[in-house]
Amino acid sequence: MSASVPIATMERWARKCLKIAKNCGVVEPLPCEGCGARDVFAHQLDLNRPLIVKWLCARCEPCPRGATVDIAMLAPAGAGAR
Ligand SMILES: [Zn+2]
């Protein structure tokens, strides 16, 4: 379906979807699934389903180079990102 879309584009799209969902209150960050830490990253398991995420902290993160989103970046406007 998305075979012709570069992975980087898919990742950007997936992150944007997650950010919007977070801002709308559709997705709420949960404590780390591994240890319960509150400092979590969203791991998008499937870029075609950007809202299906696993919340893990940096220590429990199984694959550091996976599609992750810092929740700071998901904060509503005014967070001062960038
Ligand atoms: Zn953890």
PDB file of the backbone (N, CA, C, O) and the ligand in Angstrom, with CONECT records:
HET     ZN  A 101       1
ATOM      1  N   MET A   1       0.832  -1.203   0.000  1.00  0.00           N
ATOM      2  CA  MET A   1       0.000   0.000   0.000  1.00  0.00           C
ATOM      3  C   MET A   1       0.870   1.258   0.000  1.00  0.00           C
ATOM      4  O   MET A   1       0.666   2.176  -0.794  1.00  0.00           O
ATOM      5  N   SER A   2       1.838   1.274   0.906  1.00  0.00           N
ATOM      6  CA  SER A   2       2.690   2.446   1.017  1.00  0.00           C
ATOM      7  C   SER A   2       4.098   2.137   0.511  1.00  0.00           C
ATOM      8  O   SER A   2       5.071   2.762   0.935  1.00  0.00           O
ATOM      9  N   ALA A   3       4.193   1.196  -0.373  1.00  0.00           N
ATOM     10  CA  ALA A   3       5.494   0.717  -0.827  1.00  0.00           C
ATOM     11  C   ALA A   3       6.347   1.809  -1.449  1.00  0.00           C
ATOM     12  O   ALA A   3       7.574   1.756  -1.373  1.00  0.00           O
ATOM     13  N   SER A   4       5.707   2.803  -2.065  1.00  0.00           N
ATOM     14  CA  SER A   4       6.481   3.825  -2.753  1.00  0.00           C
ATOM     15  C   SER A   4       6.815   5.026  -1.861  1.00  0.00           C
ATOM     16  O   SER A   4       7.488   5.963  -2.292  1.00  0.00           O
ATOM     17  N   VAL A   5       6.342   4.987  -0.624  1.00  0.00           N
ATOM     18  CA  VAL A   5       6.608   6.109   0.278  1.00  0.00           C
ATOM     19  C   VAL A   5       7.881   5.834   1.070  1.00  0.00           C
ATOM     20  O   VAL A   5       7.994   4.796   1.722  1.00  0.00           O
ATOM     21  N   PRO A   6       8.840   6.757   1.016  1.00  0.00           N
ATOM     22  CA  PRO A   6      10.082   6.550   1.764  1.00  0.00           C
ATOM     23  C   PRO A   6       9.784   6.402   3.252  1.00  0.00           C
ATOM     24  O   PRO A   6       8.865   7.029   3.778  1.00  0.00           O
ATOM     25  N   ILE A   7      10.569   5.569   3.919  1.00  0.00           N
ATOM     26  CA  ILE A   7      10.348   5.296   5.332  1.00  0.00           C
ATOM     27  C   ILE A   7      10.428   6.580   6.163  1.00  0.00           C
ATOM     28  O   ILE A   7       9.685   6.744   7.131  1.00  0.00           O
ATOM     29  N   ALA A   8      11.329   7.486   5.784  1.00  0.00           N
ATOM     30  CA  ALA A   8      11.472   8.730   6.537  1.00  0.00           C
ATOM     31  C   ALA A   8      10.192   9.564   6.465  1.00  0.00           C
ATOM     32  O   ALA A   8       9.795  10.213   7.433  1.00  0.00           O
ATOM     33  N   THR A   9       9.568   9.528   5.308  1.00  0.00           N
ATOM     34  CA  THR A   9       8.304  10.258   5.131  1.00  0.00           C
ATOM     35  C   THR A   9       7.216   9.630   5.987  1.00  0.00           C
ATOM     36  O   THR A   9       6.420  10.325   6.619  1.00  0.00           O
ATOM     37  N   MET A  10       7.199   8.296   5.996  1.00  0.00           N
ATOM     38  CA  MET A  10       6.223   7.574   6.812  1.00  0.00           C
ATOM     39  C   MET A  10       6.422   7.901   8.289  1.00  0.00           C
ATOM     40  O   MET A  10       5.456   8.101   9.024  1.00  0.00           O
ATOM     41  N   GLU A  11       7.678   7.954   8.713  1.00  0.00           N
ATOM     42  CA  GLU A  11       7.966   8.229  10.121  1.00  0.00           C
ATOM     43  C   GLU A  11       7.500   9.625  10.491  1.00  0.00           C
ATOM     44  O   GLU A  11       6.920   9.843  11.555  1.00  0.00           O
ATOM     45  N   ARG A  12       7.764  10.567   9.595  1.00  0.00           N
ATOM     46  CA  ARG A  12       7.356  11.950   9.854  1.00  0.00           C
ATOM     47  C   ARG A  12       5.828  12.042   9.949  1.00  0.00           C
ATOM     48  O   ARG A  12       5.275  12.708  10.823  1.00  0.00           O
ATOM     49  N   TRP A  13       5.180  11.353   9.025  1.00  0.00           N
ATOM     50  CA  TRP A  13       3.716  11.339   9.002  1.00  0.00           C
ATOM     51  C   TRP A  13       3.166  10.702  10.277  1.00  0.00           C
ATOM     52  O   TRP A  13       2.231  11.214  10.892  1.00  0.00           O
ATOM     53  N   ALA A  14       3.764   9.583  10.658  1.00  0.00           N
ATOM     54  CA  ALA A  14       3.301   8.855  11.841  1.00  0.00           C
ATOM     55  C   ALA A  14       3.463   9.708  13.099  1.00  0.00           C
ATOM     56  O   ALA A  14       2.593   9.724  13.970  1.00  0.00           O
ATOM     57  N   ARG A  15       4.587  10.414  13.177  1.00  0.00           N
ATOM     58  CA  ARG A  15       4.822  11.264  14.349  1.00  0.00           C
ATOM     59  C   ARG A  15       3.822  12.408  14.397  1.00  0.00           C
ATOM     60  O   ARG A  15       3.331  12.783  15.461  1.00  0.00           O
ATOM     61  N   LYS A  16       3.534  12.951  13.227  1.00  0.00           N
ATOM     62  CA  LYS A  16       2.579  14.060  13.157  1.00  0.00           C
ATOM     63  C   LYS A  16       1.202  13.584  13.605  1.00  0.00           C
ATOM     64  O   LYS A  16       0.514  14.269  14.362  1.00  0.00           O
ATOM     65  N   CYS A  17       0.807  12.409  13.135  1.00  0.00           N
ATOM     66  CA  CYS A  17      -0.488  11.848  13.527  1.00  0.00           C
ATOM     67  C   CYS A  17      -0.562  11.682  15.036  1.00  0.00           C
ATOM     68  O   CYS A  17      -1.564  12.023  15.665  1.00  0.00           O
ATOM     69  N   LEU A  18       0.517  11.152  15.608  1.00  0.00           N
ATOM     70  CA  LEU A  18       0.540  10.910  17.039  1.00  0.00           C
ATOM     71  C   LEU A  18       0.480  12.226  17.797  1.00  0.00           C
ATOM     72  O   LEU A  18      -0.195  12.330  18.822  1.00  0.00           O
ATOM     73  N   LYS A  19       1.177  13.218  17.298  1.00  0.00           N
ATOM     74  CA  LYS A  19       1.195  14.526  17.947  1.00  0.00           C
ATOM     75  C   LYS A  19      -0.204  15.146  17.954  1.00  0.00           C
ATOM     76  O   LYS A  19      -0.652  15.692  18.962  1.00  0.00           O
ATOM     77  N   ILE A  20      -0.874  15.051  16.824  1.00  0.00           N
ATOM     78  CA  ILE A  20      -2.230  15.593  16.720  1.00  0.00           C
ATOM     79  C   ILE A  20      -3.165  14.842  17.662  1.00  0.00           C
ATOM     80  O   ILE A  20      -3.974  15.444  18.369  1.00  0.00           O
ATOM     81  N   ALA A  21      -3.040  13.515  17.657  1.00  0.00           N
ATOM     82  CA  ALA A  21      -3.893  12.693  18.517  1.00  0.00           C
ATOM     83  C   ALA A  21      -3.669  13.052  19.981  1.00  0.00           C
ATOM     84  O   ALA A  21      -4.612  13.112  20.770  1.00  0.00           O
ATOM     85  N   LYS A  22      -2.413  13.290  20.329  1.00  0.00           N
ATOM     86  CA  LYS A  22      -2.079  13.650  21.704  1.00  0.00           C
ATOM     87  C   LYS A  22      -2.690  15.004  22.048  1.00  0.00           C
ATOM     88  O   LYS A  22      -3.278  15.173  23.116  1.00  0.00           O
ATOM     89  N   ASN A  23      -2.550  15.956  21.150  1.00  0.00           N
ATOM     90  CA  ASN A  23      -3.093  17.290  21.396  1.00  0.00           C
ATOM     91  C   ASN A  23      -4.616  17.273  21.508  1.00  0.00           C
ATOM     92  O   ASN A  23      -5.202  18.096  22.212  1.00  0.00           O
ATOM     93  N   CYS A  24      -5.245  16.345  20.822  1.00  0.00           N
ATOM     94  CA  CYS A  24      -6.705  16.227  20.861  1.00  0.00           C
ATOM     95  C   CYS A  24      -7.161  15.376  22.044  1.00  0.00           C
ATOM     96  O   CYS A  24      -8.358  15.261  22.306  1.00  0.00           O
ATOM     97  N   GLY A  25      -6.222  14.792  22.742  1.00  0.00           N
ATOM     98  CA  GLY A  25      -6.582  13.970  23.889  1.00  0.00           C
ATOM     99  C   GLY A  25      -6.990  12.559  23.511  1.00  0.00           C
ATOM    100  O   GLY A  25      -7.531  11.825  24.337  1.00  0.00           O
ATOM    101  N   VAL A  26      -6.734  12.174  22.269  1.00  0.00           N
ATOM    102  CA  VAL A  26      -7.079  10.821  21.817  1.00  0.00           C
ATOM    103  C   VAL A  26      -6.079   9.809  22.382  1.00  0.00           C
ATOM    104  O   VAL A  26      -6.429   8.682  22.733  1.00  0.00           O
ATOM    105  N   VAL A  27      -4.828  10.254  22.455  1.00  0.00           N
ATOM    106  CA  VAL A  27      -3.762   9.392  22.964  1.00  0.00           C
ATOM    107  C   VAL A  27      -3.181  10.028  24.216  1.00  0.00           C
ATOM    108  O   VAL A  27      -2.831  11.208  24.220  1.00  0.00           O
ATOM    109  N   GLU A  28      -3.082   9.247  25.264  1.00  0.00           N
ATOM    110  CA  GLU A  28      -2.500   9.737  26.512  1.00  0.00           C
ATOM    111  C   GLU A  28      -1.232   8.930  26.805  1.00  0.00           C
ATOM    112  O   GLU A  28      -1.258   7.700  26.768  1.00  0.00           O
ATOM    113  N   PRO A  29      -0.130   9.618  27.096  1.00  0.00           N
ATOM    114  CA  PRO A  29       1.069   8.874  27.464  1.00  0.00           C
ATOM    115  C   PRO A  29       0.822   8.072  28.744  1.00  0.00           C
ATOM    116  O   PRO A  29       0.216   8.572  29.691  1.00  0.00           O
ATOM    117  N   LEU A  30       1.288   6.843  28.761  1.00  0.00           N
ATOM    118  CA  LEU A  30       1.136   5.981  29.924  1.00  0.00           C
ATOM    119  C   LEU A  30       2.499   5.761  30.553  1.00  0.00           C
ATOM    120  O   LEU A  30       3.523   5.992  29.910  1.00  0.00           O
ATOM    121  N   PRO A  31       2.524   5.323  31.791  1.00  0.00           N
ATOM    122  CA  PRO A  31       3.822   4.991  32.401  1.00  0.00           C
ATOM    123  C   PRO A  31       4.503   3.876  31.620  1.00  0.00           C
ATOM    124  O   PRO A  31       3.850   3.097  30.925  1.00  0.00           O
ATOM    125  N   CYS A  32       5.816   3.812  31.746  1.00  0.00           N
ATOM    126  CA  CYS A  32       6.597   2.798  31.033  1.00  0.00           C
ATOM    127  C   CYS A  32       6.013   1.405  31.257  1.00  0.00           C
ATOM    128  O   CYS A  32       5.706   1.023  32.386  1.00  0.00           O
ATOM    129  N   GLU A  33       5.864   0.658  30.175  1.00  0.00           N
ATOM    130  CA  GLU A  33       5.303  -0.689  30.283  1.00  0.00           C
ATOM    131  C   GLU A  33       6.268  -1.644  30.970  1.00  0.00           C
ATOM    132  O   GLU A  33       5.868  -2.685  31.493  1.00  0.00           O
ATOM    133  N   GLY A  34       7.533  -1.278  30.961  1.00  0.00           N
ATOM    134  CA  GLY A  34       8.531  -2.152  31.566  1.00  0.00           C
ATOM    135  C   GLY A  34       8.724  -1.913  33.052  1.00  0.00           C
ATOM    136  O   GLY A  34       8.789  -2.863  33.831  1.00  0.00           O
ATOM    137  N   CYS A  35       8.816  -0.641  33.454  1.00  0.00           N
ATOM    138  CA  CYS A  35       9.154  -0.361  34.846  1.00  0.00           C
ATOM    139  C   CYS A  35       8.246   0.670  35.496  1.00  0.00           C
ATOM    140  O   CYS A  35       8.381   0.941  36.689  1.00  0.00           O
ATOM    141  N   GLY A  36       7.338   1.243  34.747  1.00  0.00           N
ATOM    142  CA  GLY A  36       6.405   2.189  35.354  1.00  0.00           C
ATOM    143  C   GLY A  36       6.913   3.617  35.417  1.00  0.00           C
ATOM    144  O   GLY A  36       6.252   4.486  35.986  1.00  0.00           O
ATOM    145  N   ALA A  37       8.088   3.873  34.835  1.00  0.00           N
ATOM    146  CA  ALA A  37       8.640   5.220  34.853  1.00  0.00           C
ATOM    147  C   ALA A  37       7.724   6.178  34.083  1.00  0.00           C
ATOM    148  O   ALA A  37       7.034   5.777  33.145  1.00  0.00           O
ATOM    149  N   ARG A  38       7.731   7.446  34.497  1.00  0.00           N
ATOM    150  CA  ARG A  38       6.870   8.411  33.817  1.00  0.00           C
ATOM    151  C   ARG A  38       7.569   9.075  32.631  1.00  0.00           C
ATOM    152  O   ARG A  38       6.929   9.696  31.782  1.00  0.00           O
ATOM    153  N   ASP A  39       8.869   8.936  32.592  1.00  0.00           N
ATOM    154  CA  ASP A  39       9.653   9.570  31.535  1.00  0.00           C
ATOM    155  C   ASP A  39       9.704   8.613  30.338  1.00  0.00           C
ATOM    156  O   ASP A  39      10.669   7.869  30.161  1.00  0.00           O
ATOM    157  N   VAL A  40       8.659   8.648  29.531  1.00  0.00           N
ATOM    158  CA  VAL A  40       8.520   7.640  28.477  1.00  0.00           C
ATOM    159  C   VAL A  40       8.610   8.199  27.058  1.00  0.00           C
ATOM    160  O   VAL A  40       8.455   9.396  26.813  1.00  0.00           O
ATOM    161  N   PHE A  41       8.863   7.287  26.154  1.00  0.00           N
ATOM    162  CA  PHE A  41       8.866   7.588  24.734  1.00  0.00           C
ATOM    163  C   PHE A  41       7.777   6.736  24.085  1.00  0.00           C
ATOM    164  O   PHE A  41       7.495   5.627  24.541  1.00  0.00           O
ATOM    165  N   ALA A  42       7.180   7.247  23.040  1.00  0.00           N
ATOM    166  CA  ALA A  42       6.180   6.474  22.318  1.00  0.00           C
ATOM    167  C   ALA A  42       6.877   5.666  21.234  1.00  0.00           C
ATOM    168  O   ALA A  42       7.560   6.227  20.376  1.00  0.00           O
ATOM    169  N   HIS A  43       6.707   4.366  21.272  1.00  0.00           N
ATOM    170  CA  HIS A  43       7.275   3.502  20.242  1.00  0.00           C
ATOM    171  C   HIS A  43       6.174   3.129  19.288  1.00  0.00           C
ATOM    172  O   HIS A  43       5.238   2.416  19.650  1.00  0.00           O
ATOM    173  N   GLN A  44       6.282   3.605  18.079  1.00  0.00           N
ATOM    174  CA  GLN A  44       5.272   3.281  17.086  1.00  0.00           C
ATOM    175  C   GLN A  44       5.648   1.946  16.468  1.00  0.00           C
ATOM    176  O   GLN A  44       6.644   1.836  15.752  1.00  0.00           O
ATOM    177  N   LEU A  45       4.847   0.941  16.750  1.00  0.00           N
ATOM    178  CA  LEU A  45       5.155  -0.418  16.312  1.00  0.00           C
ATOM    179  C   LEU A  45       4.905  -0.599  14.832  1.00  0.00           C
ATOM    180  O   LEU A  45       5.555  -1.416  14.180  1.00  0.00           O
ATOM    181  N   ASP A  46       3.973   0.155  14.306  1.00  0.00           N
ATOM    182  CA  ASP A  46       3.596   0.015  12.904  1.00  0.00           C
ATOM    183  C   ASP A  46       3.281   1.404  12.371  1.00  0.00           C
ATOM    184  O   ASP A  46       2.319   2.040  12.801  1.00  0.00           O
ATOM    185  N   LEU A  47       4.091   1.868  11.441  1.00  0.00           N
ATOM    186  CA  LEU A  47       3.907   3.229  10.926  1.00  0.00           C
ATOM    187  C   LEU A  47       2.577   3.412  10.213  1.00  0.00           C
ATOM    188  O   LEU A  47       2.111   4.537  10.036  1.00  0.00           O
ATOM    189  N   ASN A  48       1.967   2.308   9.805  1.00  0.00           N
ATOM    190  CA  ASN A  48       0.653   2.414   9.171  1.00  0.00           C
ATOM    191  C   ASN A  48      -0.442   2.591  10.208  1.00  0.00           C
ATOM    192  O   ASN A  48      -1.568   2.967   9.882  1.00  0.00           O
ATOM    193  N   ARG A  49      -0.102   2.317  11.456  1.00  0.00           N
ATOM    194  CA  ARG A  49      -1.045   2.497  12.561  1.00  0.00           C
ATOM    195  C   ARG A  49      -0.346   3.341  13.617  1.00  0.00           C
ATOM    196  O   ARG A  49       0.026   2.841  14.679  1.00  0.00           O
ATOM    197  N   PRO A  50      -0.170   4.629  13.315  1.00  0.00           N
ATOM    198  CA  PRO A  50       0.639   5.505  14.164  1.00  0.00           C
ATOM    199  C   PRO A  50       0.135   5.691  15.581  1.00  0.00           C
ATOM    200  O   PRO A  50       0.878   6.139  16.454  1.00  0.00           O
ATOM    201  N   LEU A  51      -1.117   5.351  15.814  1.00  0.00           N
ATOM    202  CA  LEU A  51      -1.648   5.540  17.170  1.00  0.00           C
ATOM    203  C   LEU A  51      -1.508   4.289  18.022  1.00  0.00           C
ATOM    204  O   LEU A  51      -1.837   4.291  19.208  1.00  0.00           O
ATOM    205  N   ILE A  52      -1.011   3.214  17.400  1.00  0.00           N
ATOM    206  CA  ILE A  52      -0.743   2.006  18.183  1.00  0.00           C
ATOM    207  C   ILE A  52       0.684   2.151  18.695  1.00  0.00           C
ATOM    208  O   ILE A  52       1.645   1.893  17.970  1.00  0.00           O
ATOM    209  N   VAL A  53       0.811   2.561  19.932  1.00  0.00           N
ATOM    210  CA  VAL A  53       2.137   2.801  20.473  1.00  0.00           C
ATOM    211  C   VAL A  53       2.364   2.033  21.764  1.00  0.00           C
ATOM    212  O   VAL A  53       1.432   1.637  22.464  1.00  0.00           O
ATOM    213  N   LYS A  54       3.637   1.843  22.043  1.00  0.00           N
ATOM    214  CA  LYS A  54       4.061   1.210  23.267  1.00  0.00           C
ATOM    215  C   LYS A  54       4.816   2.299  24.015  1.00  0.00           C
ATOM    216  O   LYS A  54       5.687   2.956  23.445  1.00  0.00           O
ATOM    217  N   TRP A  55       4.492   2.491  25.266  1.00  0.00           N
ATOM    218  CA  TRP A  55       5.162   3.534  26.043  1.00  0.00           C
ATOM    219  C   TRP A  55       6.290   2.912  26.834  1.00  0.00           C
ATOM    220  O   TRP A  55       6.065   2.069  27.702  1.00  0.00           O
ATOM    221  N   LEU A  56       7.513   3.333  26.527  1.00  0.00           N
ATOM    222  CA  LEU A  56       8.678   2.783  27.215  1.00  0.00           C
ATOM    223  C   LEU A  56       9.646   3.901  27.565  1.00  0.00           C
ATOM    224  O   LEU A  56       9.758   4.892  26.843  1.00  0.00           O
ATOM    225  N   CYS A  57      10.347   3.729  28.685  1.00  0.00           N
ATOM    226  CA  CYS A  57      11.369   4.700  29.056  1.00  0.00           C
ATOM    227  C   CYS A  57      12.660   4.345  28.313  1.00  0.00           C
ATOM    228  O   CYS A  57      12.738   3.315  27.644  1.00  0.00           O
ATOM    229  N   ALA A  58      13.657   5.202  28.438  1.00  0.00           N
ATOM    230  CA  ALA A  58      14.918   4.994  27.714  1.00  0.00           C
ATOM    231  C   ALA A  58      15.592   3.689  28.122  1.00  0.00           C
ATOM    232  O   ALA A  58      16.244   3.044  27.300  1.00  0.00           O
ATOM    233  N   ARG A  59      15.439   3.296  29.391  1.00  0.00           N
ATOM    234  CA  ARG A  59      16.093   2.075  29.868  1.00  0.00           C
ATOM    235  C   ARG A  59      15.433   0.815  29.334  1.00  0.00           C
ATOM    236  O   ARG A  59      16.109  -0.169  29.034  1.00  0.00           O
ATOM    237  N   CYS A  60      14.111   0.847  29.216  1.00  0.00           N
ATOM    238  CA  CYS A  60      13.373  -0.339  28.776  1.00  0.00           C
ATOM    239  C   CYS A  60      13.246  -0.406  27.260  1.00  0.00           C
ATOM    240  O   CYS A  60      12.748  -1.386  26.705  1.00  0.00           O
ATOM    241  N   GLU A  61      13.703   0.646  26.607  1.00  0.00           N
ATOM    242  CA  GLU A  61      13.605   0.699  25.155  1.00  0.00           C
ATOM    243  C   GLU A  61      14.386  -0.457  24.535  1.00  0.00           C
ATOM    244  O   GLU A  61      15.601  -0.544  24.709  1.00  0.00           O
ATOM    245  N   PRO A  62      13.704  -1.343  23.817  1.00  0.00           N
ATOM    246  CA  PRO A  62      14.379  -2.511  23.254  1.00  0.00           C
ATOM    247  C   PRO A  62      15.260  -2.176  22.063  1.00  0.00           C
ATOM    248  O   PRO A  62      16.289  -2.817  21.845  1.00  0.00           O
ATOM    249  N   CYS A  63      14.865  -1.188  21.304  1.00  0.00           N
ATOM    250  CA  CYS A  63      15.577  -0.860  20.072  1.00  0.00           C
ATOM    251  C   CYS A  63      15.712   0.650  19.971  1.00  0.00           C
ATOM    252  O   CYS A  63      14.767   1.324  19.559  1.00  0.00           O
ATOM    253  N   PRO A  64      16.870   1.198  20.339  1.00  0.00           N
ATOM    254  CA  PRO A  64      17.068   2.650  20.386  1.00  0.00           C
ATOM    255  C   PRO A  64      16.833   3.351  19.058  1.00  0.00           C
ATOM    256  O   PRO A  64      16.509   4.539  19.026  1.00  0.00           O
ATOM    257  N   ARG A  65      16.995   2.625  17.973  1.00  0.00           N
ATOM    258  CA  ARG A  65      16.831   3.305  16.695  1.00  0.00           C
ATOM    259  C   ARG A  65      15.442   3.076  16.087  1.00  0.00           C
ATOM    260  O   ARG A  65      15.226   3.323  14.901  1.00  0.00           O
ATOM    261  N   GLY A  66      14.523   2.609  16.903  1.00  0.00           N
ATOM    262  CA  GLY A  66      13.159   2.419  16.419  1.00  0.00           C
ATOM    263  C   GLY A  66      12.472   3.767  16.289  1.00  0.00           C
ATOM    264  O   GLY A  66      13.047   4.803  16.625  1.00  0.00           O
ATOM    265  N   ALA A  67      11.255   3.749  15.808  1.00  0.00           N
ATOM    266  CA  ALA A  67      10.502   4.990  15.662  1.00  0.00           C
ATOM    267  C   ALA A  67      10.020   5.425  17.038  1.00  0.00           C
ATOM    268  O   ALA A  67       9.064   4.878  17.588  1.00  0.00           O
ATOM    269  N   THR A  68      10.695   6.404  17.567  1.00  0.00           N
ATOM    270  CA  THR A  68      10.309   6.874  18.890  1.00  0.00           C
ATOM    271  C   THR A  68       9.959   8.354  18.839  1.00  0.00           C
ATOM    272  O   THR A  68      10.443   9.099  17.988  1.00  0.00           O
ATOM    273  N   VAL A  69       9.120   8.751  19.757  1.00  0.00           N
ATOM    274  CA  VAL A  69       8.718  10.144  19.811  1.00  0.00           C
ATOM    275  C   VAL A  69       8.879  10.621  21.252  1.00  0.00           C
ATOM    276  O   VAL A  69       8.297  10.059  22.180  1.00  0.00           O
ATOM    277  N   ASP A  70       9.664  11.649  21.411  1.00  0.00           N
ATOM    278  CA  ASP A  70       9.834  12.212  22.741  1.00  0.00           C
ATOM    279  C   ASP A  70       8.523  12.890  23.106  1.00  0.00           C
ATOM    280  O   ASP A  70       8.015  13.697  22.327  1.00  0.00           O
ATOM    281  N   ILE A  71       7.963  12.584  24.271  1.00  0.00           N
ATOM    282  CA  ILE A  71       6.665  13.176  24.598  1.00  0.00           C
ATOM    283  C   ILE A  71       6.757  14.678  24.755  1.00  0.00           C
ATOM    284  O   ILE A  71       5.741  15.370  24.690  1.00  0.00           O
ATOM    285  N   ALA A  72       7.964  15.197  24.963  1.00  0.00           N
ATOM    286  CA  ALA A  72       8.116  16.646  25.052  1.00  0.00           C
ATOM    287  C   ALA A  72       7.676  17.280  23.738  1.00  0.00           C
ATOM    288  O   ALA A  72       7.109  18.372  23.705  1.00  0.00           O
ATOM    289  N   MET A  73       7.956  16.562  22.666  1.00  0.00           N
ATOM    290  CA  MET A  73       7.600  17.043  21.340  1.00  0.00           C
ATOM    291  C   MET A  73       6.098  16.972  21.108  1.00  0.00           C
ATOM    292  O   MET A  73       5.558  17.630  20.219  1.00  0.00           O
ATOM    293  N   LEU A  74       5.429  16.157  21.929  1.00  0.00           N
ATOM    294  CA  LEU A  74       3.988  16.006  21.793  1.00  0.00           C
ATOM    295  C   LEU A  74       3.240  17.048  22.615  1.00  0.00           C
ATOM    296  O   LEU A  74       2.017  17.161  22.523  1.00  0.00           O
ATOM    297  N   ALA A  75       3.969  17.797  23.406  1.00  0.00           N
ATOM    298  CA  ALA A  75       3.328  18.790  24.249  1.00  0.00           C
ATOM    299  C   ALA A  75       2.616  19.829  23.388  1.00  0.00           C
ATOM    300  O   ALA A  75       3.055  20.126  22.277  1.00  0.00           O
ATOM    301  N   PRO A  76       1.520  20.378  23.900  1.00  0.00           N
ATOM    302  CA  PRO A  76       0.796  21.400  23.146  1.00  0.00           C
ATOM    303  C   PRO A  76       1.700  22.578  22.804  1.00  0.00           C
ATOM    304  O   PRO A  76       2.752  22.759  23.417  1.00  0.00           O
ATOM    305  N   ALA A  77       1.299  23.356  21.851  1.00  0.00           N
ATOM    306  CA  ALA A  77       2.089  24.491  21.382  1.00  0.00           C
ATOM    307  C   ALA A  77       2.586  25.347  22.545  1.00  0.00           C
ATOM    308  O   ALA A  77       1.900  25.517  23.552  1.00  0.00           O
ATOM    309  N   GLY A  78       3.783  25.873  22.380  1.00  0.00           N
ATOM    310  CA  GLY A  78       4.336  26.714  23.430  1.00  0.00           C
ATOM    311  C   GLY A  78       5.351  25.978  24.267  1.00  0.00           C
ATOM    312  O   GLY A  78       5.913  26.539  25.208  1.00  0.00           O
ATOM    313  N   ALA A  79       5.593  24.712  23.930  1.00  0.00           N
ATOM    314  CA  ALA A  79       6.560  23.932  24.687  1.00  0.00           C
ATOM    315  C   ALA A  79       7.991  24.380  24.385  1.00  0.00           C
ATOM    316  O   ALA A  79       8.919  24.032  25.115  1.00  0.00           O
ATOM    317  N   GLY A  80       8.165  25.131  23.335  1.00  0.00           N
ATOM    318  CA  GLY A  80       9.493  25.638  23.028  1.00  0.00           C
ATOM    319  C   GLY A  80      10.400  24.632  22.365  1.00  0.00           C
ATOM    320  O   GLY A  80      11.622  24.734  22.465  1.00  0.00           O
ATOM    321  N   ALA A  81       9.812  23.648  21.679  1.00  0.00           N
ATOM    322  CA  ALA A  81      10.626  22.672  20.985  1.00  0.00           C
ATOM    323  C   ALA A  81      11.325  23.361  19.806  1.00  0.00           C
ATOM    324  O   ALA A  81      10.822  24.325  19.228  1.00  0.00           O
ATOM    325  N   ARG A  82      12.511  22.822  19.476  1.00  0.00           N
ATOM    326  CA  ARG A  82      13.343  23.358  18.396  1.00  0.00           C
ATOM    327  C   ARG A  82      14.077  24.613  18.800  1.00  0.00           C
ATOM    328  O   ARG A  82      14.817  25.181  17.997  1.00  0.00           O
TER     329      ARG A  82
HETATM  330 ZN    ZN A 101      11.060   1.497  31.844  1.00  0.00          ZN2+
END
